[in-house]
Amino acid sequence: MHFNNAGCGLMAAPVLAAMVDHLRLEADLGGYEAAAARAEQVRGFYAETAALINCAPENIAFAGSATHAFSTALSAIPFEAGDVILTTRNDFISNQIAFLSLRKRFGVRIVHAPDVPEGGVDVAAMAALMRLHRPRLVTVTHIPTNSGLVQPVAEIGRLCRELDLLYLVDACQSVGQYPIDVEEIGCDLLTATCRKFLRGPRGSGFLYVSDRVLRAGYEPLFIDMYGARWVEPGRYEPVETAARFEDWEFPYALVLGCAAAARYAREVGMDAIGRRTPALAARLRDALAGLPGIRVLDHGRRLGALVTFVVDGWEPEPFKAAMDARRINSALSFRHFAQFDFGDKDVDWCLRLSPHYYNTEQEVDEVVAAVAGLTAAGSS
Ligand SMILES: Cc1ncc(COP(=O)(O)O)c(C=O)c1O
């Protein structure tokens, strides 16, 4: 039973077929020739992804991962000493490390907006911090990796638009789980991976770059021959579209797999997925919360498909191994994944279960029964 969709979803059959088909073509024709033969389908990646998040194909750049998309976006911002990055206490671990790295190299200041008592960022406090600091960048992880929290990214986006602040959203866990509309969110940049709730292949993701950002001339630090034209020996010109944020070399089979995944998600229906997936998680969360020895850790006004909890009397690895032995896929998170959140919750680890729309209610109930059996048995 696959309850690790926040790690990696199960690829849909058309995704696998698109990739295998292209790899065969590369072996038959040659890699460059195969890409040329499938140029139209490759363009389909941009069209499908754009349709998924409500933008134009020219606003989409392929990336090898969400982290790669995020660091490429960050590299485009000309940070100076004293610039403020305003973020939250629940932003993704690698993003937090990147902010610390920017602080080390450029002397930027990192400001974390406080949370409301019920969990999730305090939007009013964030608004005050925006006015106080005029941050160079506001950045929020829509759904963190280590809890079910869904952050109010559109409310924050409205403030950023009002105050004309650059806004980067990490939608790695929400793309494919909820309908995403970059216009409604009001972001300048948005990053995602394709392997999770979108059910695409590993090693793939994308970056949305708004027209505002493109027109303002932002470009990644290490722009290459695909993102720029070398127009004379001492000068290059960035290309006009989000291709500015891409590299020349592409894993074409993965790009085609992602196109198939985005198409598949839209065919299934993002509204239906966005209703069913969190509802399955809520069923799981509520049932787990009723078990003795279990502490469910998800806090927030809105909760998504990531269900996290700790188990009395168990160490993390043996507990996960016991779940594996029952053929239930899950994932562990540790304190160092979420220094603020796990510090506040005073836990060192949690087990994460993340259903997707293809899981059944019966599977959810079986998982709950398995956890109940393990807690009753204890670690011995
Ligand atoms: C919220 C969030 N952001 C970013 C990432 C990084 O994604 P990737 O592994 O594709 O770089 C993850 C991965 O778990 C994530 O959960």
PDBQT file of the ligand as one rigid body, heavy atoms in Angstrom, charges set to zero:
ROOT
HETATM    1  C1  LIG A 401       8.108  21.199   0.305  1.00  0.00    +0.000 C 
HETATM    2  C2  LIG A 401       9.247  20.657  -0.490  1.00  0.00    +0.000 A 
HETATM    3  N1  LIG A 401      10.004  21.485  -1.215  1.00  0.00    +0.000 NA
HETATM    4  C3  LIG A 401      11.016  21.058  -1.960  1.00  0.00    +0.000 A 
HETATM    5  C4  LIG A 401      11.360  19.725  -1.984  1.00  0.00    +0.000 A 
HETATM    6  C5  LIG A 401      12.528  19.290  -2.789  1.00  0.00    +0.000 C 
HETATM    7  O1  LIG A 401      12.139  18.624  -3.931  1.00  0.00    +0.000 OA
HETATM    8  P1  LIG A 401      13.224  17.904  -4.838  1.00  0.00    +0.000 P 
HETATM    9  O2  LIG A 401      13.641  16.690  -4.072  1.00  0.00    +0.000 OA
HETATM   10  O3  LIG A 401      12.513  17.616  -6.116  1.00  0.00    +0.000 OA
HETATM   11  O4  LIG A 401      14.361  18.843  -4.996  1.00  0.00    +0.000 OA
HETATM   12  C6  LIG A 401      10.605  18.798  -1.241  1.00  0.00    +0.000 A 
HETATM   13  C7  LIG A 401      10.949  17.381  -1.250  1.00  0.00    +0.000 C 
HETATM   14  O5  LIG A 401      10.505  16.604  -0.452  1.00  0.00    +0.000 OA
HETATM   15  C8  LIG A 401       9.520  19.286  -0.487  1.00  0.00    +0.000 A 
HETATM   16  O6  LIG A 401       8.767  18.464   0.249  1.00  0.00    +0.000 OA
ENDROOT
TORSDOF 0
